[in-house]
Amino acid sequence: REDINNDRITIEWTNTPDGAAKQFRREWFQGDGMVRRKNLPIEYNL
């Protein structure tokens, strides 16, 4: 049986600048901007 204790999903995102809701610019996501990360452990019903 496989070890499932460390199974997780990692979600990464970058926040957009204030006032950016109406237009998209690819350069917001390029370069060395801050990337946020959230690790979600997977819980199995065994």
N, C-alpha and C positions, 0 to 999 in steps of 0.2 A: 504494500500500500504506500502511496506517495505521501511525503510530508506536506501537509496543507497548512501548517501553523503560520507560515510567513507569506501566504497568498495575500496580495493587495492590489489595488488599482491606484495609480498615481495620476492626478489631474494637474496640469500646468496651465497657467493663464497669465496674461499681461493686462493690467488696467490701462484704459485709454485716458488721455488728458481730459480735464474738465471741459465741458461744452462740445464734446466730440460725438454726441449722440446722433447728429444729423449727417455726418459725412465720415467716410472711411479713408484712412491713409495707410498704405502698406508700410511706410517707414516707421510707424509707431511700434511695429513688431520686429523690426530688424535692428541689428546692432546689439549694444550691451545694456539694454533696458532691464529693469527689474522683472524677474519672472517669479510669480507666486506658485507655490506647490502645496498640494494637499494629498496626503496618503490616506487611503480608506482601506482598512482591513476587511477582508471577505470573511463573513461568518456563514458556515455551512450548516444546514439542517441534516445531520447524519443520523 
